Structure formats: structure tokens, C-alpha cells
């Protein structure tokens, strides 16, 4: 005969609600997902959605993009490993590289009085 030791607890209805609450799938209506969308929207420069190749960027605008990328990176890095996370981080790295390249070019132009 084998020995069996058991020790358990029976949760109340309130316990069940508290234990399951954070893990219930609420889909697109999940307040956490909405807050995340709102955060991304609030930390992205509004003008960036309308940016095209005919517009000029100042160092201040590049700094706004850099700041938004930094804030987005913090959230994305918290995601579990996977294709979506990797793609988002790759896109951010590309954005950061372009911003750095443009900022360096502008700094050089400023040092030489804007002469090309």
C-alpha cells in the first residue's frame, strides 16, 4: 500500500473571482489592452502619421521620434520572445538608426553653418 498525503483548501466564490480575474480573456475590450493602445497613441508624435518625403524634419522632431521609440521599446521588450516582438524591435532599431543618422547630419550642417 502506498501512502498519500493530501492537503488542500476549498476556495469561496470571492476567492475564485479574485484568482481568475486577471486571467479572464476579454478580447479587444480588455481594459489592459485598451490602456496599452492608448499609451502607444499618447506617446507617439501626432504629426508622424502624416509625415512624407516632401516634409523637412528638425532636430526637435527627431528628438520626439527618439523619445517615442524609447517609450515603445520599454513596453515591447517586456513581451515574451516571439516573431511579433522580434519584428517590433527590429522596426524600432531601424527607426532609431535613421533618426541617429539624420540627427548626426543635422548636427554637422549646423556646425558648418548649413552649407552642403
SVG drawing of the C-alpha trace seen along z (x, -y; Angstrom):
<svg xmlns="http://www.w3.org/2000/svg" viewBox="-19 -79 51 81">
<polyline fill="none" stroke="black" stroke-width="0.4" points="0.0,0.0 1.3,-3.4 1.0,-6.4 -0.8,-9.5 -0.7,-12.8 -3.1,-15.5 -3.6,-19.0 -5.9,-21.3 -8.3,-24.3 -11.7,-24.9 -12.0,-28.5 -15.0,-30.7 -16.8,-32.3 -15.0,-35.5 -11.6,-33.6 -12.4,-32.1 -13.3,-35.6 -10.1,-37.1 -7.9,-34.2 -9.4,-34.1 -10.0,-37.8 -6.6,-38.9 -6.5,-35.9 -10.0,-36.1 -9.7,-36.8 -11.7,-39.9 -10.5,-40.2 -10.5,-43.6 -12.5,-45.0 -9.8,-44.2 -9.0,-47.4 -5.3,-46.5 -5.2,-46.1 -7.0,-49.4 -4.7,-51.1 -1.7,-49.8 -3.2,-51.1 -3.9,-54.5 -0.3,-54.6 1.2,-53.9 -1.1,-56.5 -0.3,-59.1 3.5,-58.6 3.7,-58.8 4.0,-62.2 0.7,-63.1 2.3,-64.6 4.2,-61.4 1.2,-59.7 1.2,-62.4 4.9,-62.5 6.0,-62.1 9.2,-62.6 8.3,-66.2 8.5,-67.4 11.5,-68.6 12.5,-67.4 14.1,-69.5 16.3,-68.1 13.4,-68.7 11.1,-66.5 13.8,-63.8 14.1,-64.0 10.3,-63.4 10.6,-60.3 13.6,-59.1 11.6,-59.6 8.6,-57.8 10.8,-54.9 12.4,-54.7 9.0,-54.5 7.7,-51.9 10.8,-49.8 10.3,-49.5 6.9,-48.0 7.8,-45.8 10.9,-44.4 8.5,-43.2 6.7,-40.9 7.6,-37.2 10.0,-36.1 8.4,-35.6 8.1,-36.8 5.9,-39.8 8.3,-41.0 11.3,-40.5 9.7,-42.3 8.7,-45.2 12.2,-45.5 13.8,-45.3 11.5,-48.1 12.4,-50.2 16.1,-49.6 15.7,-50.7 13.8,-53.8 16.5,-54.6 19.3,-54.2 17.6,-56.5 16.9,-59.1 20.6,-58.9 21.8,-59.3 19.6,-62.3 20.5,-63.9 24.2,-63.5 23.7,-65.1 21.9,-68.0 24.5,-68.5 27.2,-68.6 25.2,-71.0 24.8,-73.2 28.5,-73.1 29.3,-74.3 26.6,-76.9 24.2,-74.8 26.5,-74.7 26.1,-71.4"/>
</svg>
